[in-house]
């Protein structure tokens, strides 16, 4: 048997095992063929793993029993403040134990959780408050003022971490309290989580997720992780901002169903990351810019980690190669989007693949690659990726037209360009809205960015299209560079000429100290302006 045939056999066997495990897991979280309410997950974890470490911060550890108990106590306070089933509650807080407790307490009240990006401008916060019609919020003391500056409703309630009981809880007190707890869950198809997108093309839109969406995707991820050799005893490194759905899936939902521990790092800061790594995590979840930071650190203690995953943006070859060279470790490139709850694929099979190859879709998820007429393209051709499965969102809040544009017959138009490799893997080529059309030729910015990132003087790269009356559009490159080379533009042009077709070479190279970034480590292209 040839090496390629052997690899394909292994891949098919692994995919079969994933599907079987996914179907078995579904039985544990369904009743009469329907998923349970997501708010039940923490109670199930308490019963199954009461004395296992759940949350680990710099100076405190909570078991699942203690985590659940504090959540119930805080849920009582929310109810006392008038929070009712299906009310909308904002969660505006940095990474902390308080975030986890407030998140599940909102669900214990059968309310809808709305985690808010902590970096938003007050105008964006104001839009979300009006659009969601939230009636209350949990905010950290450091962020509370930001909410108060925009709230016009005097009946709006804001609670802070001062309302959470972190004092020592004796086992007998816990056991006496639990039997008194009443619990009203939402139906599995009802809204329980709303996540506002970054709003790169306009005002942020509220992505509506149900318990079915959440449980489907986290079980899909569990099945994929299981085939990577991960167990129920992992220690997840939580440095990703928890308001982001990637962090919620892998650091909130997944640990609770597997009984794993979460090491909480408040924010992306070198010292805080090193402090967290002392807790010996086994799974590291990040986005490309975070792995770039680890490369700059050079000596971060990563020996306890057996699995590195990158998501939220395309992983440049330069960062993958540098990480491999410095630490001798592989980063598994993943792909997802909030509208898919969010994980679509994670590539752990073949180290020889380029970083834009993100593996096969997770089990239970159908995919098609279609052309502009929404017809399936031929194998290997580039088209728009469409997805269908239980993890696909309910729709956008208060935006039926926007929902109808991307949800059709249960299929989600991701807006991402992709092709399928001969191994059945997805290769992502970028966003359709970023596509540059020059003299009828398609130019994919991600391809040019990846080439530019390999240049030793470039630390960040972003390519956008500029309207041109003669050719349609021309590519313009924005670069973060640190060099005194006065001939840099000529060097970059030559570098591109050695790696790209002539029509793909940027017409301008806008070099600067840094590029504007959003909260998830992506270059904020809407802020890039051509002089």
C-alpha positions as CSV (number, residue, x, y, z in Angstrom):
1,X,0.0,0.0,0.0
2,X,1.4,3.4,-0.9
3,X,1.9,6.1,1.8
4,X,-0.9,8.2,0.3
5,X,-3.3,5.3,0.3
6,X,-2.4,4.4,3.9
7,X,-3.0,8.0,5.0
8,X,-6.4,8.1,3.3
9,X,-7.3,4.8,5.0
10,X,-6.4,6.2,8.4
11,X,-8.4,9.4,7.6
12,X,-11.5,7.4,6.7
13,X,-11.2,5.2,9.8
14,X,-10.8,8.3,12.0
15,X,-13.8,10.0,10.4
16,X,-15.9,6.8,10.9
17,X,-14.9,6.7,14.6
18,X,-15.8,10.4,15.0
19,X,-19.2,9.9,13.6
20,X,-19.9,6.9,15.9
21,X,-18.7,8.8,18.9
22,X,-20.8,11.9,17.9
23,X,-23.9,9.7,17.7
24,X,-23.2,8.0,21.1
25,X,-22.7,11.4,22.7
26,X,-25.9,12.7,21.4
27,X,-27.8,10.0,23.3
28,X,-26.3,11.3,26.6
29,X,-27.7,14.8,26.0
30,X,-31.1,14.1,24.4
31,X,-34.5,13.1,25.7
32,X,-37.0,11.7,23.3
33,X,-34.7,12.7,20.4
34,X,-34.4,16.4,21.5
35,X,-31.4,18.0,23.2
36,X,-31.7,19.1,26.8
37,X,-31.6,22.8,27.8
38,X,-28.0,24.1,27.9
39,X,-28.6,25.3,31.4
40,X,-28.7,21.7,32.6
41,X,-25.0,21.1,31.7
42,X,-23.5,22.5,34.9
43,X,-25.9,20.5,37.1
44,X,-24.9,17.3,35.1
45,X,-21.2,18.2,35.6
46,X,-21.8,18.7,39.4
47,X,-23.4,15.3,39.7
48,X,-20.7,13.5,37.6
49,X,-17.6,15.3,38.7
50,X,-18.4,17.0,42.1
51,X,-14.9,17.1,43.5
52,X,-12.9,17.7,40.3
53,X,-11.2,21.0,39.7
54,X,-13.4,23.1,37.4
55,X,-12.0,26.6,37.5
56,X,-8.4,27.6,38.2
57,X,-7.3,31.2,38.6
58,X,-4.0,32.6,39.9
59,X,-5.0,32.3,43.5
60,X,-8.2,30.2,43.7
61,X,-9.5,26.8,42.6
62,X,-13.2,25.8,42.5
63,X,-14.5,22.3,42.2
64,X,-17.5,21.5,40.1
65,X,-19.6,21.3,43.3
66,X,-18.4,24.8,44.5
67,X,-18.8,26.2,41.0
68,X,-22.4,25.0,40.7
69,X,-23.3,26.1,44.2
70,X,-22.0,29.7,43.7
71,X,-23.9,29.7,40.4
72,X,-27.1,28.8,42.1
73,X,-26.6,31.4,44.8
74,X,-26.0,34.1,42.2
75,X,-29.0,32.9,40.2
76,X,-31.2,33.5,43.3
77,X,-29.9,37.1,43.4
78,X,-30.8,37.6,39.7
79,X,-34.3,36.3,40.3
80,X,-34.6,38.6,43.3
81,X,-33.7,41.5,41.0
82,X,-36.7,40.5,38.8
83,X,-34.9,38.4,36.1
84,X,-37.5,36.1,34.6
85,X,-37.3,33.3,32.0
86,X,-36.5,34.6,28.5
87,X,-35.3,38.0,29.8
88,X,-32.1,39.3,28.1
89,X,-29.1,39.8,30.4
90,X,-25.8,41.4,29.3
91,X,-22.5,39.8,30.4
92,X,-19.8,42.5,30.3
93,X,-16.8,41.2,32.1
94,X,-13.1,40.3,31.6
95,X,-12.0,36.7,31.8
96,X,-12.5,35.6,35.4
97,X,-14.3,33.1,37.6
98,X,-17.1,35.7,37.9
99,X,-17.7,35.4,34.2
100,X,-18.3,31.7,34.4
101,X,-20.5,31.9,37.4
102,X,-22.6,34.8,35.9
103,X,-22.9,33.0,32.5
104,X,-24.4,29.8,34.0
105,X,-26.4,31.8,36.6
106,X,-28.2,33.6,33.7
107,X,-29.0,30.2,32.2
108,X,-30.2,28.9,35.7
109,X,-32.8,31.7,35.5
110,X,-33.8,30.5,32.0
111,X,-32.8,33.9,30.7
112,X,-30.8,34.7,27.6
113,X,-27.1,35.5,28.0
114,X,-25.5,38.2,25.9
115,X,-21.7,38.3,26.3
116,X,-20.5,41.7,25.3
117,X,-17.1,42.5,23.7
118,X,-15.2,44.5,26.4
119,X,-13.5,46.6,23.8
120,X,-16.6,48.1,22.2
121,X,-17.2,51.8,21.8
122,X,-20.0,53.3,23.8
123,X,-22.0,53.9,20.6
124,X,-21.7,50.2,19.8
125,X,-22.8,49.3,23.3
126,X,-25.8,51.6,23.0
127,X,-26.8,49.9,19.7
128,X,-26.7,46.5,21.3
129,X,-28.7,47.5,24.4
130,X,-31.4,49.0,22.2
131,X,-31.4,46.1,19.7
132,X,-31.4,43.3,22.3
133,X,-33.8,45.1,24.7
134,X,-31.8,43.7,27.6
135,X,-33.3,44.3,31.1
136,X,-30.2,43.7,33.2
137,X,-26.4,43.2,33.1
138,X,-23.6,41.6,35.0
139,X,-20.5,43.9,34.7
140,X,-17.1,43.8,36.3
141,X,-16.5,46.9,38.5
142,X,-13.9,48.1,36.1
143,X,-16.4,48.2,33.2
144,X,-19.6,49.1,35.0
145,X,-19.2,52.9,34.2
146,X,-19.1,52.2,30.5
147,X,-22.6,50.7,30.7
148,X,-23.9,53.4,33.0
149,X,-22.8,56.1,30.5
150,X,-25.2,54.8,27.8
151,X,-28.2,53.3,29.8
152,X,-31.2,55.5,29.7
153,X,-33.6,53.1,31.5
154,X,-33.6,53.8,35.2
155,X,-35.1,50.4,35.8
156,X,-32.1,48.7,34.2
157,X,-30.2,46.5,36.8
158,X,-26.4,46.2,36.9
159,X,-24.8,43.6,39.2
160,X,-21.1,43.2,39.8
161,X,-18.7,40.6,41.2
162,X,-19.4,42.0,44.6
163,X,-22.7,40.1,44.4
164,X,-21.0,36.7,44.0
165,X,-20.2,34.7,47.2
166,X,-16.6,33.5,47.0
167,X,-16.3,32.6,50.6
168,X,-15.5,29.1,51.7
169,X,-18.5,26.8,51.4
170,X,-18.7,23.7,53.5
171,X,-20.0,20.4,51.9
172,X,-22.9,20.1,54.4
173,X,-24.1,23.6,53.5
174,X,-24.1,22.7,49.8
175,X,-26.0,19.5,50.3
176,X,-28.6,21.2,52.4
177,X,-29.1,23.9,49.8
178,X,-29.4,21.8,46.6
179,X,-32.7,20.1,47.3
180,X,-34.4,23.5,47.5
181,X,-33.4,24.6,44.0
182,X,-36.1,24.9,41.4
183,X,-35.2,25.0,37.8
184,X,-37.2,26.0,34.7
185,X,-35.4,25.3,31.5
186,X,-36.1,26.7,28.1
187,X,-37.1,24.4,25.2
188,X,-34.0,23.2,23.2
189,X,-35.0,25.1,20.1
190,X,-35.5,28.4,22.0
191,X,-33.0,31.3,22.1
192,X,-30.6,31.0,25.1
193,X,-27.5,32.9,23.9
194,X,-27.0,35.9,21.7
195,X,-23.6,36.9,20.3
196,X,-23.1,40.2,18.5
197,X,-20.8,40.1,15.5
198,X,-17.9,42.5,15.2
199,X,-19.8,44.6,12.7
200,X,-17.1,44.9,10.0
201,X,-19.7,45.8,7.4
202,X,-22.1,47.8,9.5
203,X,-23.8,47.7,12.9
204,X,-23.2,44.6,15.0
205,X,-25.8,41.8,14.4
206,X,-27.1,39.5,17.1
207,X,-26.4,35.9,16.2
208,X,-29.2,33.8,17.9
209,X,-28.2,30.4,19.3
210,X,-30.4,27.8,20.9
211,X,-29.5,24.9,23.2
212,X,-29.7,22.6,20.1
213,X,-27.1,24.8,18.3
214,X,-24.8,24.9,21.3
215,X,-25.0,21.2,22.3
216,X,-24.6,20.0,18.7
217,X,-21.4,22.0,18.1
218,X,-19.8,21.2,21.4
219,X,-20.4,17.5,20.9
220,X,-19.0,17.8,17.4
221,X,-15.9,19.4,18.8
222,X,-15.6,16.8,21.5
223,X,-15.8,14.0,18.9
224,X,-13.0,15.7,16.9
225,X,-10.9,16.2,20.0
226,X,-11.4,12.6,21.0
227,X,-10.0,11.4,17.7
228,X,-6.9,13.6,18.5
229,X,-6.3,11.5,21.6
230,X,-7.7,14.0,24.2
231,X,-9.4,12.7,27.3
232,X,-11.8,13.9,30.0
233,X,-8.8,15.0,32.2
234,X,-7.6,17.9,30.2
235,X,-6.6,21.4,31.5
236,X,-7.8,24.0,29.0
237,X,-5.8,27.3,28.8
238,X,-8.3,30.1,28.7
239,X,-6.6,33.2,27.5
240,X,-9.0,33.9,24.6
241,X,-11.6,36.6,25.5
242,X,-14.6,34.8,26.9
243,X,-17.0,37.1,25.1
244,X,-15.9,35.3,21.9
245,X,-17.8,32.2,20.9
246,X,-14.6,30.2,20.2
247,X,-13.6,30.6,23.8
248,X,-17.2,29.8,25.0
249,X,-17.3,26.6,23.1
250,X,-13.9,25.3,24.1
251,X,-13.4,26.8,27.6
252,X,-17.0,26.9,28.9
253,X,-19.2,24.3,27.2
254,X,-16.6,21.6,26.4
255,X,-15.0,21.4,29.9
256,X,-18.4,21.2,31.5
257,X,-19.4,18.1,29.5
258,X,-16.0,16.4,29.8
259,X,-15.2,17.3,33.4
260,X,-12.0,19.1,32.4
261,X,-10.4,22.0,34.2
262,X,-10.1,25.6,32.9
263,X,-7.1,27.7,33.7
264,X,-8.3,31.3,33.5
265,X,-6.0,34.1,32.3
266,X,-7.6,37.5,32.6
267,X,-6.2,39.0,29.4
268,X,-3.4,38.6,26.8
269,X,-0.4,39.8,28.8
270,X,3.0,38.2,28.9
271,X,3.3,38.0,32.7
272,X,-0.3,36.7,33.1
273,X,0.3,34.1,30.3
274,X,3.4,32.9,32.1
275,X,1.6,32.7,35.4
276,X,-1.1,30.6,33.8
277,X,1.3,28.3,32.1
278,X,2.7,27.4,35.6
279,X,-0.7,25.6,36.2
280,X,0.4,23.0,33.6
281,X,-2.3,23.3,30.9
282,X,-2.7,20.4,28.3
283,X,-4.7,22.2,25.6
284,X,-3.9,25.7,24.3
285,X,-6.5,27.6,22.3
286,X,-5.5,30.8,20.6
287,X,-5.6,32.9,17.5
288,X,-2.7,33.7,15.2
289,X,-1.6,36.9,16.9
290,X,-1.4,35.1,20.2
291,X,0.9,32.4,18.7
292,X,2.9,35.3,17.2
293,X,3.4,36.6,20.7
294,X,4.5,33.2,22.0
295,X,7.1,33.2,19.2
296,X,8.4,36.6,20.3
297,X,8.6,35.3,23.9
298,X,10.7,32.4,22.6
299,X,11.0,30.5,25.9
300,X,7.4,30.1,27.1
301,X,7.1,26.8,29.1
302,X,4.8,24.8,26.8
303,X,6.0,21.3,27.6
304,X,2.8,20.3,29.4
305,X,0.7,21.1,26.4
306,X,-0.2,18.3,24.0
307,X,-2.6,20.1,21.6
308,X,-2.4,23.6,20.2
309,X,-5.4,25.0,18.2
310,X,-5.6,28.2,16.3
311,X,-8.9,29.8,15.2
312,X,-10.7,33.1,14.7
313,X,-8.5,34.0,11.7
314,X,-6.3,32.4,9.0
315,X,-3.0,31.1,10.5
316,X,-0.1,32.5,8.4
317,X,2.6,30.1,7.3
318,X,5.2,32.4,8.9
319,X,3.7,31.9,12.4
320,X,3.2,28.2,11.9
321,X,6.8,27.8,10.8
322,X,8.3,30.1,13.5
323,X,6.4,28.3,16.2
324,X,7.6,24.9,14.9
325,X,11.2,26.1,14.7
326,X,11.2,27.7,18.2
327,X,9.1,25.2,20.2
328,X,9.2,22.1,17.9
329,X,5.4,21.9,18.1
330,X,2.6,21.9,15.6
331,X,-0.4,24.3,15.6
332,X,-3.6,22.7,14.4
333,X,-5.4,25.2,12.2
334,X,-9.2,25.5,12.7
335,X,-12.0,27.3,11.0
336,X,-15.4,28.5,12.1
337,X,-17.8,31.3,12.3
338,X,-20.2,32.6,15.0
339,X,-23.2,31.6,12.9
340,X,-22.1,27.9,13.1
341,X,-21.7,28.0,16.9
342,X,-18.8,28.4,15.8
343,X,-16.5,25.4,14.9
344,X,-16.6,23.9,11.4
345,X,-13.3,22.1,11.1
346,X,-10.0,21.5,12.9
347,X,-7.0,20.0,11.0
348,X,-4.8,17.7,12.9
349,X,-4.1,15.0,10.2
350,X,-1.3,16.1,8.0
351,X,1.6,18.4,8.9
352,X,2.5,18.9,5.3
353,X,-0.7,20.8,4.4
354,X,-0.6,24.6,4.1
355,X,-2.2,26.5,7.0
356,X,-5.2,27.4,4.9
357,X,-6.1,23.7,4.8
358,X,-8.3,23.4,7.9
359,X,-9.2,19.7,7.9
360,X,-12.5,17.9,7.2
361,X,-15.8,19.3,8.5
362,X,-16.7,18.0,12.0
363,X,-19.1,15.1,12.3
364,X,-22.8,15.8,11.8
365,X,-22.1,18.8,9.5
366,X,-23.0,18.8,5.8
367,X,-21.1,21.0,3.4
368,X,-21.3,22.1,-0.2
369,X,-19.1,24.4,-2.3
370,X,-21.3,26.5,-4.7
371,X,-20.8,29.1,-7.4
372,X,-22.5,32.4,-7.7
373,X,-25.7,30.7,-9.0
374,X,-25.7,28.5,-5.9
375,X,-24.8,25.4,-8.0
376,X,-22.2,23.0,-6.7
377,X,-18.8,23.4,-8.3
378,X,-16.7,20.6,-9.7
379,X,-14.3,18.9,-7.3
380,X,-11.2,21.0,-6.5
381,X,-12.8,24.3,-7.8
382,X,-13.1,27.4,-5.6
383,X,-16.6,28.5,-4.6
384,X,-18.6,29.7,-1.6
385,X,-18.8,27.3,1.3
386,X,-22.3,26.4,2.5
387,X,-23.1,24.4,5.7
388,X,-26.0,22.5,7.1
389,X,-26.4,21.0,10.6
390,X,-27.8,21.3,14.0
391,X,-25.2,23.8,15.0
392,X,-26.3,26.5,12.4
393,X,-27.8,29.6,14.1
394,X,-31.5,30.4,14.4
395,X,-30.9,33.6,12.6
396,X,-30.0,37.3,13.2
397,X,-31.9,39.1,15.9
398,X,-34.4,41.7,14.5
399,X,-32.9,41.2,11.0
400,X,-35.2,39.0,8.9
401,X,-33.8,40.3,5.6
402,X,-30.2,39.7,6.6
403,X,-31.1,36.3,7.9
404,X,-32.9,35.4,4.6
405,X,-29.8,36.4,2.6
406,X,-27.6,33.8,4.2
407,X,-30.0,31.1,5.5
408,X,-31.8,29.1,2.8
409,X,-33.6,25.8,3.4
410,X,-31.5,25.2,6.4
411,X,-28.2,25.9,4.6
412,X,-25.9,28.7,5.8
413,X,-24.0,30.7,3.2
414,X,-20.7,31.3,5.1
415,X,-19.5,34.0,2.7
416,X,-16.1,32.3,2.7
417,X,-14.4,31.1,-0.4
418,X,-13.1,27.5,-0.2
419,X,-12.2,24.4,-2.2
420,X,-12.1,20.8,-1.3
421,X,-8.8,18.9,-1.5
422,X,-8.5,15.4,-2.8
423,X,-8.4,14.2,0.8
424,X,-11.7,15.7,1.6
425,X,-10.2,18.6,3.5
426,X,-11.4,22.2,3.3
427,X,-9.0,24.9,2.0
428,X,-10.2,28.4,2.9
429,X,-9.3,31.2,0.5
430,X,-10.8,34.2,2.2
431,X,-14.1,36.1,2.4
432,X,-16.2,36.7,-0.7
433,X,-16.5,40.4,0.2
434,X,-12.7,40.6,0.3
435,X,-12.3,39.1,-3.2
436,X,-10.5,41.5,-5.6
437,X,-11.5,41.2,-9.3
438,X,-8.8,42.6,-11.6
439,X,-9.4,42.5,-15.4
440,X,-11.7,39.5,-14.8
441,X,-9.2,37.6,-12.7
442,X,-10.0,36.7,-9.1
443,X,-7.4,37.8,-6.6
444,X,-7.6,36.3,-3.1
445,X,-6.1,38.7,-0.5
446,X,-5.3,35.8,1.9
447,X,-2.9,34.3,-0.6
448,X,-1.0,37.6,-1.0
449,X,-1.0,38.2,2.8
450,X,0.5,34.8,3.4
451,X,3.3,35.5,0.9
452,X,4.0,39.0,2.4
453,X,4.0,37.5,5.9
454,X,6.9,35.3,5.0
455,X,9.1,38.3,4.3
456,X,11.5,38.8,7.3
457,X,10.7,42.5,7.7
458,X,6.9,42.0,7.8
459,X,5.0,41.2,11.1
460,X,1.5,41.8,9.9
461,X,-0.1,42.1,6.5
462,X,-3.5,43.0,5.1
463,X,-4.5,43.3,1.4
464,X,-7.6,45.2,0.2
465,X,-9.0,46.1,-3.2
466,X,-9.1,49.7,-4.5
467,X,-11.4,50.7,-7.3
468,X,-9.7,51.3,-10.6
469,X,-11.5,52.7,-13.6
470,X,-9.5,50.7,-16.1
471,X,-9.1,47.3,-14.5
472,X,-11.9,47.0,-12.0
473,X,-9.8,46.7,-8.8
474,X,-6.2,46.7,-7.8
475,X,-4.6,45.1,-4.7
476,X,-3.2,47.4,-2.1
477,X,-1.0,46.0,0.8
478,X,-0.9,47.4,4.3
479,X,2.1,46.1,6.3
480,X,3.4,46.4,9.8
481,X,7.2,46.5,9.5
482,X,10.2,47.1,11.7
483,X,13.2,47.9,9.6
484,X,15.3,50.9,8.4
485,X,15.6,49.5,4.9
486,X,15.0,52.4,2.6
487,X,14.6,50.0,-0.3
488,X,11.9,48.0,1.4
489,X,9.2,48.6,-1.1
490,X,11.4,47.4,-4.0
491,X,12.4,44.4,-1.9
492,X,8.7,43.6,-1.3
493,X,7.8,44.0,-4.9
494,X,10.6,41.6,-5.9
495,X,9.6,39.2,-3.2
496,X,6.0,39.1,-4.5
497,X,7.2,38.7,-8.1
498,X,9.1,35.6,-7.0
499,X,6.0,34.1,-5.5
500,X,2.9,35.4,-7.3
501,X,1.5,36.0,-10.7
502,X,2.1,39.6,-11.9
503,X,-1.5,40.6,-11.6
504,X,-1.6,39.6,-7.9
505,X,1.3,41.9,-7.0
506,X,0.1,44.8,-4.9
507,X,0.2,48.2,-6.7
508,X,1.0,50.0,-3.4
509,X,2.8,49.0,-0.2
510,X,1.6,51.0,2.8
511,X,4.2,50.4,5.4
512,X,3.6,51.4,9.0
513,X,4.6,50.5,12.6
514,X,1.4,48.5,13.3
515,X,-2.0,47.7,11.8
516,X,-5.3,48.3,13.5
517,X,-6.5,45.1,15.2
518,X,-9.9,44.0,16.6
519,X,-10.4,42.1,19.9
520,X,-9.9,38.7,18.3
521,X,-6.5,39.4,16.8
522,X,-7.7,40.1,13.3
523,X,-6.6,43.2,11.3
524,X,-9.5,45.6,11.2
525,X,-9.6,46.2,7.4
526,X,-12.4,48.7,7.6
527,X,-10.0,51.1,9.2
528,X,-7.4,50.8,6.4
529,X,-7.4,53.9,4.2
530,X,-5.4,54.3,1.0
531,X,-3.7,57.7,0.9
